[in-house]
Amino acid sequence: MEWLRSSLIVLSILPVLPFLLVYFISIRLGRGRKPSLQLAMDVTTAFLLFSVSALFNNLFQSGFGFYLILLLVLIAAGLIGGAQNRLKGRVDGKRLLRAVWRLGFLVMGTGYVLFMVFGMIKYILRAM
């Protein structure tokens, strides 16, 4: 059980590892490049959720990171769902979840890079 816990922690700290792992395993299993990329994005989003919230909490000495991301995901779901309702007259839940999840990958991937860079700069400046 400790091995599983340690593996999940490493994969959350370096979310590029699960992305590459899922992508190359999916390609090896015979899926195309686009479905493999989408699957890798979907799996990595879960790891990014924990990683970005931890980086946010560490950078801003807060405990609100996870809840802030959850709030932003819910707001995005409401906005996208409202747009779907206006355009088509109904909300397609599957497409809504997929859109929010993949948008989350894009935003949290960017947040991961920014928070990692700012965290390193903060650490270096504190050490001086």
Buried (B, 14 or more C-beta within 10 A) or exposed (E): EEEEEEEEEEBBEBBEBBBEBBBEEBBEEEBEEEEBBBBBBBBBBBBBBBBBBBBBBBBEEEEEBBEBBEEBBEEBBEEBBEEBEEEEEEBEEEEBEEBBBBBBBEBBBEBBEEBBEEBEEEEEEEEE
